Amino acid sequence: MKKRLLSGNVLWLVLLIVAACSSKTSTVTEAEVEADLENTFTNPLLPGGPDPWAFYHEGYYYYTHTLIDSIGLWRTKDITDLKNAEYKTIWIPTDPKNAKDLWAPEIHYIKGKWYIYYAADDGNTDNHQLYVLENASKNPFEGAFTMKARIQTDPGNNWAIDGSVFEHQGDYYMVWSGWQTRRVSTETQCIYIAKMANPWTLGSERVLISKPEFEWERNWQNPDGWTPNYTIYVNEGPQPLKNTTGDKVFVIYSASGCWTPQYALGMLTASATSNLLDAKSWTKSRQPVFKQAPENKVFGTGHNSFFKSPDGTEDWILYHANDKAENPCGPTRSPRAQKITWQADGMPDFGTPLSTDTPIQKPSGIK
């Protein structure tokens, strides 16, 4: 049996053998056991990769994460096998206004063209703004991504990061994290939403739908790792999600400092028939919906995205986390995935972050 199977899946193998031996009518061959193990994976998907994002399109997963000085794209039919995925650097900035600190890229396919949204600055993180690249090729590994625009999120050009785009009832919306005003001595990042006029222009004023108000959203000091020298309260990384019944729209966001083990996911919920640009349409969870699991040695769970299984029957969460509570907000954060389930009332259940020793069945439809 392959050495890699023995390392993380011994318990899984033992359970299968015990089950086979305990049944008079069941026989499981070693080949069948190995075949079943081949259809599992363990986290993390890569040794490092903050702010992971994946998009499934025409048989391939397109994956990206924060690389700081450039934007890279991975392509694979098996999202759980990223280490063997095809890779291409698709953007190296040349304009000094957006050449530094490239954060949280996302790739979207909108009306026949590919768009990549990301945040960048000029070397001063206080100047972070949102940018969008465009590629008209059918295959994003072909042609070239070119700078389309800086997205003007508000008249004051306030700090903005983590832009994500989604379609709802024929209209496109953007959600992102930003400041209400220019920072003085305390930074408070909030979640905003606006309607889009086109993939590179907002068509409405920004609407604030969440700010750090609960205690679990306001952790910013890490006594064992890096801590900023001023107070930072954080809501960031908003990600849209729709339920299977189509009657609710969710925005899942990250809260508390990413350098703390308490970095966790919160949830905003709106009726699918409501006005998404009305802040009163959104209800906020009072507790995190996905958080650290010290018992599984998983800390700082946050900045997630969502993807479908190849056959479209399953929803999966993709997020980054650290193996140690004292690890900072840096390259030690690694991408991890697990399936989410849906409750009878249409609400998502994200479960508990699984340990790196737990075998996970691959998304349905991966061969």
Secondary structure by P-SEA (a helix, b strand, c coil): cccccccccaaaaaaaaaaaaacccccccaaaaaaaaaacccccccccccbbbbbbcccbbbbbcccccbbbbbbccccccccccccccccccccccccccccbbbbbbcccbbbbbbccccccccbbbbbbbbbcccccccccccccccccccccccccccccccccccbbbbbbbbbccccccbbbbbbbbbbbcccccccccccccccccccccccccccccccccbbbbbccbbbbbbcccccbbbbbbccccccccccbbbbbbbbccccccccccbbbbccccccccccccccccccccccccccccbbbbbbbbbccccccccccbbbbbbbbbbcccccccccccccccbbbbcccccc
